[in-house]
Amino acid sequence: DYAYAKRSLALTERWLDRCIARFGETECPYGHGQTLFPIVQGCVYPDLRRRAAENVASKGADGNAIGGLAVGEPTDKMYEMVELVNEILPEDKPRYLM
């Protein structure tokens, strides 16, 4: 439901801030660089997806992921959310539909 999705998104946003901080502090032990792709969440609620996409886009990551779709919701809703998110995410960064 909407309230649950909104609480979950707030948790995801806090986690992303912690993740980005830790990612910046950590050296890669494998001798090559790594990338971070924050995940846009928000269920099938346009306002939550928009909020998530704007937040993720503001982080300036190497690329971005679109999550929480293609997992059982109607196909038309999935396409609607992908279209909405794609209007917000930077065009010069790769996108990964999970």
N, CA, C and O atoms as a Tinker XYZ file with bonds, in Angstrom:
   392  protein
     1  N      0.829000   -1.185000    0.000000    73     2
     2  CA     0.000000    0.000000    0.000000    64     1     3
     3  C      0.874000    1.249000    0.000000    63     2     4     5
     4  O      2.085000    1.159000    0.202000    81     3
     5  N      0.280000    2.390000   -0.221000    73     3     6
     6  CA     1.019000    3.638000   -0.393000    64     5     7
     7  C      1.847000    3.998000    0.846000    63     6     8     9
     8  O      3.017000    4.359000    0.725000    81     7
     9  N      1.253000    3.902000    2.014000    73     7    10
    10  CA     1.967000    4.277000    3.240000    64     9    11
    11  C      3.212000    3.413000    3.432000    63    10    12    13
    12  O      4.267000    3.916000    3.818000    81    11
    13  N      3.088000    2.133000    3.166000    73    11    14
    14  CA     4.224000    1.220000    3.284000    64    13    15
    15  C      5.306000    1.581000    2.264000    63    14    16    17
    16  O      6.492000    1.609000    2.593000    81    15
    17  N      4.893000    1.855000    1.030000    73    15    18
    18  CA     5.849000    2.229000   -0.016000    64    17    19
    19  C      6.575000    3.519000    0.349000    63    18    20    21
    20  O      7.776000    3.642000    0.107000    81    19
    21  N      5.868000    4.468000    0.919000    73    19    22
    22  CA     6.466000    5.750000    1.304000    64    21    23
    23  C      7.489000    5.559000    2.428000    63    22    24    25
    24  O      8.571000    6.145000    2.389000    81    23
    25  N      7.150000    4.749000    3.418000    73    23    26
    26  CA     8.097000    4.460000    4.509000    64    25    27
    27  C      9.325000    3.722000    3.969000    63    26    28    29
    28  O     10.457000    4.003000    4.361000    81    27
    29  N      9.081000    2.790000    3.079000    73    27    30
    30  CA    10.186000    2.023000    2.497000    64    29    31
    31  C     11.120000    2.918000    1.696000    63    30    32    33
    32  O     12.340000    2.755000    1.745000    81    31
    33  N     10.549000    3.860000    0.963000    73    31    34
    34  CA    11.374000    4.782000    0.185000    64    33    35
    35  C     12.223000    5.654000    1.104000    63    34    36    37
    36  O     13.396000    5.891000    0.814000    81    35
    37  N     11.659000    6.127000    2.188000    73    35    38
    38  CA    12.428000    6.934000    3.142000    64    37    39
    39  C     13.602000    6.131000    3.698000    63    38    40    41
    40  O     14.702000    6.663000    3.852000    81    39
    41  N     13.377000    4.876000    3.994000    73    39    42
    42  CA    14.437000    3.996000    4.472000    64    41    43
    43  C     15.510000    3.822000    3.398000    63    42    44    45
    44  O     16.704000    3.875000    3.691000    81    43
    45  N     15.084000    3.617000    2.169000    73    43    46
    46  CA    16.009000    3.459000    1.050000    64    45    47
    47  C     16.849000    4.714000    0.853000    63    46    48    49
    48  O     18.045000    4.620000    0.576000    81    47
    49  N     16.241000    5.882000    0.991000    73    47    50
    50  CA    16.979000    7.143000    0.836000    64    49    51
    51  C     18.049000    7.291000    1.913000    63    50    52    53
    52  O     19.165000    7.722000    1.624000    81    51
    53  N     17.719000    6.943000    3.133000    73    51    54
    54  CA    18.710000    7.020000    4.217000    64    53    55
    55  C     19.843000    6.023000    3.978000    63    54    56    57
    56  O     21.015000    6.327000    4.200000    81    55
    57  N     19.471000    4.833000    3.524000    73    55    58
    58  CA    20.474000    3.814000    3.252000    64    57    59
    59  C     21.409000    4.280000    2.134000    63    58    60    61
    60  O     22.619000    4.069000    2.213000    81    59
    61  N     20.864000    4.906000    1.106000    73    59    62
    62  CA    21.693000    5.374000   -0.005000    64    61    63
    63  C     22.730000    6.381000    0.475000    63    62    64    65
    64  O     23.888000    6.306000    0.067000    81    63
    65  N     22.349000    7.303000    1.317000    73    63    66
    66  CA    23.308000    8.283000    1.834000    64    65    67
    67  C     24.442000    7.594000    2.588000    63    66    68    69
    68  O     25.607000    7.958000    2.431000    81    67
    69  N     24.105000    6.607000    3.400000    73    67    70
    70  CA    25.144000    5.857000    4.132000    64    69    71
    71  C     26.015000    5.063000    3.165000    63    70    72    73
    72  O     27.232000    4.988000    3.332000    81    71
    73  N     25.391000    4.480000    2.166000    73    71    74
    74  CA    26.114000    3.676000    1.182000    64    73    75
    75  C     27.116000    4.529000    0.407000    63    74    76    77
    76  O     28.267000    4.131000    0.228000    81    75
    77  N     26.680000    5.688000   -0.047000    73    75    78
    78  CA    27.562000    6.576000   -0.807000    64    77    79
    79  C     28.743000    7.017000    0.053000    63    78    80    81
    80  O     29.876000    7.062000   -0.426000    81    79
    81  N     28.489000    7.340000    1.304000    73    79    82
    82  CA    29.575000    7.738000    2.204000    64    81    83
    83  C     30.584000    6.606000    2.358000    63    82    84    85
    84  O     31.791000    6.833000    2.267000    81    83
    85  N     30.110000    5.421000    2.583000    73    83    86
    86  CA    31.000000    4.265000    2.764000    64    85    87
    87  C     31.745000    3.934000    1.477000    63    86    88    89
    88  O     32.934000    3.619000    1.510000    81    87
    89  N     31.060000    4.005000    0.358000    73    87    90
    90  CA    31.679000    3.730000   -0.936000    64    89    91
    91  C     32.855000    4.677000   -1.168000    63    90    92    93
    92  O     33.901000    4.266000   -1.672000    81    91
    93  N     32.681000    5.936000   -0.801000    73    91    94
    94  CA    33.742000    6.922000   -0.973000    64    93    95
    95  C     34.924000    6.717000   -0.046000    63    94    96    97
    96  O     36.027000    7.177000   -0.338000    81    95
    97  N     34.710000    6.036000    1.061000    73    95    98
    98  CA    35.766000    5.795000    2.053000    64    97    99
    99  C     36.525000    4.495000    1.806000    63    98   100   101
   100  O     37.567000    4.261000    2.418000    81    99
   101  N     36.016000    3.658000    0.923000    73    99   102
   102  CA    36.532000    2.303000    0.772000    64   101   103
   103  C     37.397000    2.166000   -0.474000    63   102   104   105
   104  O     36.998000    2.569000   -1.567000    81   103
   105  N     38.584000    1.596000   -0.299000    73   103   106
   106  CA    39.437000    1.293000   -1.441000    64   105   107
   107  C     39.073000   -0.084000   -1.973000    63   106   108   109
   108  O     38.780000   -1.005000   -1.210000    81   107
   109  N     39.097000   -0.206000   -3.275000    73   107   110
   110  CA    38.776000   -1.488000   -3.893000    64   109   111
   111  C     39.930000   -2.465000   -3.678000    63   110   112   113
   112  O     41.067000   -2.149000   -4.026000    81   111
   113  N     39.667000   -3.635000   -3.117000    73   111   114
   114  CA    40.736000   -4.590000   -2.853000    64   113   115
   115  C     41.155000   -5.395000   -4.083000    63   114   116   117
   116  O     42.062000   -6.222000   -3.996000    81   115
   117  N     40.513000   -5.166000   -5.216000    73   115   118
   118  CA    40.755000   -6.012000   -6.389000    64   117   119
   119  C     41.681000   -5.383000   -7.421000    63   118   120   121
   120  O     41.943000   -5.992000   -8.458000    81   119
   121  N     42.179000   -4.187000   -7.161000    73   119   122
   122  CA    43.114000   -3.566000   -8.073000    64   121   123
   123  C     42.479000   -2.853000   -9.254000    63   122   124   125
   124  O     43.181000   -2.469000  -10.190000    81   123
   125  N     41.190000   -2.672000   -9.231000    73   123   126
   126  CA    40.503000   -1.921000  -10.287000    64   125   127
   127  C     39.342000   -1.168000   -9.655000    63   126   128   129
   128  O     38.949000   -1.451000   -8.523000    81   127
   129  N     38.805000   -0.222000  -10.382000    73   127   130
   130  CA    37.708000    0.573000   -9.850000    64   129   131
   131  C     36.385000   -0.174000   -9.839000    63   130   132   133
   132  O     36.204000   -1.162000  -10.551000    81   131
   133  N     35.487000    0.303000   -9.036000    73   131   134
   134  CA    34.133000   -0.233000   -8.996000    64   133   135
   135  C     33.158000    0.917000   -9.209000    63   134   136   137
   136  O     33.515000    2.087000   -9.063000    81   135
   137  N     31.946000    0.575000   -9.548000    73   135   138
   138  CA    30.926000    1.595000   -9.746000    64   137   139
   139  C     29.770000    1.359000   -8.787000    63   138   140   141
   140  O     29.570000    0.262000   -8.265000    81   139
   141  N     29.029000    2.417000   -8.581000    73   139   142
   142  CA    27.865000    2.366000   -7.703000    64   141   143
   143  C     26.652000    2.815000   -8.505000    63   142   144   145
   144  O     26.649000    3.903000   -9.080000    81   143
   145  N     25.633000    1.985000   -8.543000    73   143   146
   146  CA    24.387000    2.302000   -9.227000    64   145   147
   147  C     23.267000    2.372000   -8.196000    63   146   148   149
   148  O     22.716000    1.333000   -7.831000    81   147
   149  N     22.914000    3.561000   -7.715000    73   147   150
   150  CA    21.779000    3.672000   -6.795000    64   149   151
   151  C     20.500000    3.182000   -7.476000    63   150   152   153
   152  O     20.364000    3.262000   -8.697000    81   151
   153  N     19.583000    2.683000   -6.685000    73   151   154
   154  CA    18.355000    2.090000   -7.215000    64   153   155
   155  C     17.165000    3.007000   -6.962000    63   154   156   157
   156  O     16.889000    3.396000   -5.827000    81   155
   157  N     16.465000    3.345000   -8.045000    73   155   158
   158  CA    15.231000    4.124000   -7.953000    64   157   159
   159  C     14.109000    3.172000   -7.560000    63   158   160   161
   160  O     13.848000    2.193000   -8.259000    81   159
   161  N     13.452000    3.454000   -6.452000    73   159   162
   162  CA    12.327000    2.655000   -5.986000    64   161   163
   163  C     11.056000    3.501000   -6.052000    63   162   164   165
   164  O     11.033000    4.520000   -6.741000    81   163
   165  N     10.010000    3.098000   -5.352000    73   163   166
   166  CA     8.787000    3.891000   -5.301000    64   165   167
   167  C      7.540000    3.158000   -5.730000    63   166   168   169
   168  O      6.482000    3.766000   -5.895000    81   167
   169  N      7.657000    1.852000   -5.914000    73   167   170
   170  CA     6.498000    1.031000   -6.289000    64   169   171
   171  C      5.888000    1.585000   -7.582000    63   170   172   173
   172  O      6.623000    1.981000   -8.487000    81   171
   173  N      4.582000    1.616000   -7.677000    73   171   174
   174  CA     3.914000    2.124000   -8.889000    64   173   175
   175  C      3.243000    3.469000   -8.617000    63   174   176   177
   176  O      2.264000    3.825000   -9.273000    81   175
   177  N      3.773000    4.209000   -7.650000    73   175   178
   178  CA     3.223000    5.512000   -7.291000    64   177   179
   179  C      4.065000    6.606000   -7.947000    63   178   180   181
   180  O      5.234000    6.769000   -7.597000    81   179
   181  N      3.497000    7.357000   -8.888000    73   179   182
   182  CA     4.278000    8.352000   -9.628000    64   181   183
   183  C      5.009000    9.361000   -8.743000    63   182   184   185
   184  O      6.159000    9.698000   -9.025000    81   183
   185  N      4.376000    9.844000   -7.692000    73   183   186
   186  CA     5.048000   10.835000   -6.846000    64   185   187
   187  C      6.244000   10.237000   -6.120000    63   186   188   189
   188  O      7.258000   10.911000   -5.935000    81   187
   189  N      6.136000    8.977000   -5.706000    73   187   190
   190  CA     7.263000    8.333000   -5.033000    64   189   191
   191  C      8.380000    8.023000   -6.022000    63   190   192   193
   192  O      9.556000    8.199000   -5.702000    81   191
   193  N      8.030000    7.570000   -7.202000    73   191   194
   194  CA     9.041000    7.310000   -8.240000    64   193   195
   195  C      9.764000    8.596000   -8.614000    63   194   196   197
   196  O     10.987000    8.609000   -8.754000    81   195
   197  N      9.019000    9.661000   -8.773000    73   195   198
   198  CA     9.616000   10.954000   -9.126000    64   197   199
   199  C     10.581000   11.396000   -8.022000    63   198   200   201
   200  O     11.713000   11.797000   -8.296000    81   199
   201  N     10.123000   11.319000   -6.787000    73   199   202
   202  CA    10.970000   11.696000   -5.648000    64   201   203
   203  C     12.242000   10.854000   -5.628000    63   202   204   205
   204  O     13.339000   11.384000   -5.446000    81   203
   205  N     12.096000    9.551000   -5.815000    73   203   206
   206  CA    13.253000    8.657000   -5.795000    64   205   207
   207  C     14.208000    8.963000   -6.945000    63   206   208   209
   208  O     15.422000    9.008000   -6.747000    81   207
   209  N     13.672000    9.171000   -8.133000    73   207   210
   210  CA    14.519000    9.452000   -9.296000    64   209   211
   211  C     15.265000   10.772000   -9.123000    63   210   212   213
   212  O     16.445000   10.863000   -9.462000    81   211
   213  N     14.600000   11.778000   -8.606000    73   211   214
   214  CA    15.259000   13.071000   -8.374000    64   213   215
   215  C     16.370000   12.933000   -7.337000    63   214   216   217
   216  O     17.448000   13.506000   -7.491000    81   215
   217  N     16.100000   12.174000   -6.290000    73   215   218
   218  CA    17.111000   11.953000   -5.255000    64   217   219
   219  C     18.308000   11.203000   -5.830000    63   218   220   221
   220  O     19.451000   11.615000   -5.635000    81   219
   221  N     18.054000   10.116000   -6.531000    73   219   222
   222  CA    19.134000    9.322000   -7.111000    64   221   223
   223  C     19.923000   10.160000   -8.119000    63   222   224   225
   224  O     21.154000   10.135000   -8.109000    81   223
   225  N     19.239000   10.892000   -8.978000    73   223   226
   226  CA    19.922000   11.710000   -9.989000    64   225   227
   227  C     20.824000   12.755000   -9.342000    63   226   228   229
   228  O     21.874000   13.093000   -9.888000    81   227
   229  N     20.425000   13.260000   -8.193000    73   227   230
   230  CA    21.207000   14.304000   -7.522000    64   229   231
   231  C     22.513000   13.777000   -6.938000    63   230   232   233
   232  O     23.380000   14.570000   -6.571000    81   231
   233  N     22.671000   12.476000   -6.845000    73   231   234
   234  CA    23.858000   11.895000   -6.212000    64   233   235
   235  C     25.054000   11.835000   -7.149000    63   234   236   237
   236  O     26.185000   11.696000   -6.684000    81   235
   237  N     24.835000   11.936000   -8.461000    73   235   238
   238  CA    25.948000   11.937000   -9.409000    64   237   239
   239  C     26.696000   10.621000   -9.499000    63   238   240   241
   240  O     27.907000   10.618000   -9.724000    81   239
   241  N     26.015000    9.521000   -9.333000    73   239   242
   242  CA    26.653000    8.200000   -9.384000    64   241   243
   243  C     27.078000    7.855000  -10.815000    63   242   244   245
   244  O     26.719000    8.545000  -11.769000    81   243
   245  N     27.843000    6.782000  -10.938000    73   243   246
   246  CA    28.345000    6.336000  -12.242000    64   245   247
   247  C     27.228000    5.877000  -13.175000    63   246   248   249
   248  O     27.351000    5.973000  -14.396000    81   247
   249  N     26.166000    5.392000  -12.610000    73   247   250
   250  CA    25.001000    4.922000  -13.351000    64   249   251
   251  C     23.857000    4.785000  -12.375000    63   250   252   253
   252  O     24.022000    5.024000  -11.178000    81   251
   253  N     22.701000    4.404000  -12.876000    73   251   254
   254  CA    21.522000    4.314000  -12.018000    64   253   255
   255  C     20.715000    3.070000  -12.366000    63   254   256   257
   256  O     20.669000    2.641000  -13.519000    81   255
   257  N     20.091000    2.511000  -11.360000    73   255   258
   258  CA    19.250000    1.335000  -11.556000    64   257   259
   259  C     17.796000    1.702000  -11.289000    63   258   260   261
   260  O     17.496000    2.579000  -10.479000    81   259
   261  N     16.913000    1.019000  -11.978000    73   259   262
   262  CA    15.478000    1.176000  -11.772000    64   261   263
   263  C     14.996000   -0.149000  -11.212000    63   262   264   265
   264  O     14.966000   -1.158000  -11.917000    81   263
   265  N     14.618000   -0.141000   -9.943000    73   263   266
   266  CA    14.247000   -1.374000   -9.275000    64   265   267
   267  C     12.780000   -1.425000   -8.914000    63   266   268   269
   268  O     12.045000   -0.449000   -9.065000    81   267
   269  N     12.373000   -2.578000   -8.437000    73   267   270
   270  CA    11.010000   -2.754000   -7.960000    64   269   271
   271  C      9.973000   -2.819000   -9.056000    63   270   272   273
   272  O      8.781000   -2.658000   -8.794000    81   271
   273  N     10.403000   -3.050000  -10.270000    73   271   274
   274  CA     9.475000   -3.203000  -11.391000    64   273   275
   275  C      9.738000   -4.561000  -12.042000    63   274   276   277
   276  O     10.747000   -5.210000  -11.766000    81   275
   277  N      8.835000   -4.972000  -12.892000    73   275   278
   278  CA     8.939000   -6.271000  -13.564000    64   277   279
   279  C      8.908000   -7.413000  -12.546000    63   278   280   281
   280  O      9.532000   -8.456000  -12.742000    81   279
   281  N      8.177000   -7.195000  -11.467000    73   279   282
   282  CA     8.073000   -8.221000  -10.424000    64   281   283
   283  C      6.618000   -8.541000  -10.095000    63   282   284   285
   284  O      6.296000   -8.930000   -8.972000    81   283
   285  N      5.747000   -8.374000  -11.083000    73   283   286
   286  CA     4.369000   -8.774000  -10.864000    64   285   287
   287  C      3.322000   -7.706000  -11.077000    63   286   288   289
   288  O      2.136000   -8.021000  -11.170000    81   287
   289  N      3.728000   -6.440000  -11.158000    73   287   290
   290  CA     2.743000   -5.396000  -11.399000    64   289   291
   291  C      2.327000   -5.435000  -12.874000    63   290   292   293
   292  O      3.031000   -6.014000  -13.701000    81   291
   293  N      1.204000   -4.830000  -13.197000    73   291   294
   294  CA     0.756000   -4.827000  -14.596000    64   293   295
   295  C      1.806000   -4.184000  -15.516000    63   294   296   297
   296  O      2.459000   -3.210000  -15.141000    81   295
   297  N      1.954000   -4.732000  -16.702000    73   295   298
   298  CA     2.948000   -4.252000  -17.654000    64   297   299
   299  C      2.787000   -2.774000  -17.963000    63   298   300   301
   300  O      3.780000   -2.056000  -18.080000    81   299
   301  N      1.549000   -2.306000  -18.098000    73   299   302
   302  CA     1.343000   -0.890000  -18.408000    64   301   303
   303  C      1.861000    0.006000  -17.288000    63   302   304   305
   304  O      2.375000    1.091000  -17.559000    81   303
   305  N      1.735000   -0.428000  -16.041000    73   303   306
   306  CA     2.269000    0.343000  -14.905000    64   305   307
   307  C      3.798000    0.358000  -14.938000    63   306   308   309
   308  O      4.426000    1.383000  -14.670000    81   307
   309  N      4.387000   -0.793000  -15.271000    73   307   310
   310  CA     5.836000   -0.865000  -15.359000    64   309   311
   311  C      6.346000    0.130000  -16.399000    63   310   312   313
   312  O      7.264000    0.902000  -16.121000    81   311
   313  N      5.759000    0.117000  -17.589000    73   311   314
   314  CA     6.191000    1.043000  -18.641000    64   313   315
   315  C      5.967000    2.497000  -18.234000    63   314   316   317
   316  O      6.799000    3.358000  -18.521000    81   315
   317  N      4.865000    2.768000  -17.577000    73   315   318
   318  CA     4.572000    4.130000  -17.117000    64   317   319
   319  C      5.644000    4.623000  -16.147000    63   318   320   321
   320  O      6.108000    5.758000  -16.252000    81   319
   321  N      6.035000    3.763000  -15.202000    73   319   322
   322  CA     7.034000    4.158000  -14.215000    64   321   323
   323  C      8.416000    4.302000  -14.855000    63   322   324   325
   324  O      9.162000    5.218000  -14.510000    81   323
   325  N      8.760000    3.414000  -15.775000    73   323   326
   326  CA    10.050000    3.514000  -16.460000    64   325   327
   327  C     10.119000    4.813000  -17.259000    63   326   328   329
   328  O     11.135000    5.506000  -17.235000    81   327
   329  N      9.049000    5.138000  -17.959000    73   327   330
   330  CA     9.017000    6.383000  -18.731000    64   329   331
   331  C      9.182000    7.599000  -17.819000    63   330   332   333
   332  O      9.938000    8.517000  -18.138000    81   331
   333  N      8.490000    7.605000  -16.709000    73   331   334
   334  CA     8.581000    8.716000  -15.759000    64   333   335
   335  C     10.012000    8.875000  -15.253000    63   334   336   337
   336  O     10.558000    9.978000  -15.248000    81   335
   337  N     10.606000    7.776000  -14.834000    73   335   338
   338  CA    11.960000    7.802000  -14.283000    64   337   339
   339  C     12.969000    8.227000  -15.350000    63   338   340   341
   340  O     13.890000    8.991000  -15.061000    81   339
   341  N     12.802000    7.738000  -16.575000    73   339   342
   342  CA    13.743000    8.077000  -17.644000    64   341   343
   343  C     13.731000    9.555000  -17.998000    63   342   344   345
   344  O     14.710000   10.062000  -18.545000    81   343
   345  N     12.657000   10.247000  -17.701000    73   343   346
   346  CA    12.601000   11.692000  -17.937000    64   345   347
   347  C     13.435000   12.464000  -16.914000    63   346   348   349
   348  O     13.755000   13.634000  -17.124000    81   347
   349  N     13.783000   11.808000  -15.814000    73   347   350
   350  CA    14.486000   12.478000  -14.715000    64   349   351
   351  C     15.954000   12.082000  -14.629000    63   350   352   353
   352  O     16.807000   12.937000  -14.392000    81   351
   353  N     16.264000   10.809000  -14.817000    73   351   354
   354  CA    17.647000   10.351000  -14.683000    64   353   355
   355  C     18.531000   10.981000  -15.759000    63   354   356   357
   356  O     18.067000   11.247000  -16.867000    81   355
   357  N     19.801000   11.221000  -15.436000    73   355   358
   358  CA    20.715000   11.823000  -16.409000    64   357   359
   359  C     20.840000   10.963000  -17.671000    63   358   360   361
   360  O     20.974000    9.741000  -17.598000    81   359
   361  N     20.793000   11.621000  -18.810000    73   359   362
   362  CA    20.878000   10.902000  -20.085000    64   361   363
   363  C     22.279000   10.371000  -20.362000    63   362   364   365
   364  O     22.437000    9.430000  -21.140000    81   363
   365  N     23.291000   10.956000  -19.741000    73   363   366
   366  CA    24.669000   10.557000  -20.022000    64   365   367
   367  C     25.180000    9.451000  -19.095000    63   366   368   369
   368  O     26.369000    9.134000  -19.104000    81   367
   369  N     24.296000    8.875000  -18.308000    73   367   370
   370  CA    24.682000    7.790000  -17.396000    64   369   371
   371  C     23.918000    6.522000  -17.772000    63   370   372   373
   372  O     22.754000    6.592000  -18.167000    81   371
   373  N     24.567000    5.363000  -17.649000    73   371   374
   374  CA    23.850000    4.122000  -17.948000    64   373   375
   375  C     22.707000    3.884000  -16.966000    63   374   376   377
   376  O     22.736000    4.337000  -15.822000    81   375
   377  N     21.709000    3.166000  -17.444000    73   375   378
   378  CA    20.543000    2.800000  -16.630000    64   377   379
   379  C     20.377000    1.293000  -16.689000    63   378   380   381
   380  O     20.580000    0.665000  -17.729000    81   379
   381  N     20.009000    0.737000  -15.568000    73   379   382
   382  CA    19.857000   -0.706000  -15.453000    64   381   383
   383  C     18.462000   -0.985000  -14.927000    63   382   384   385
   384  O     18.148000   -0.652000  -13.785000    81   383
   385  N     17.622000   -1.598000  -15.758000    73   383   386
   386  CA    16.289000   -2.005000  -15.311000    64   385   387
   387  C     16.426000   -3.367000  -14.672000    63   386   388   389
   388  O     16.707000   -4.362000  -15.339000    81   387
   389  N     16.223000   -3.396000  -13.370000    73   387   390
   390  CA    16.426000   -4.633000  -12.609000    64   389   391
   391  C     15.246000   -5.572000  -12.752000    63   390   392
   392  O     15.250000   -6.660000  -12.176000    81   391
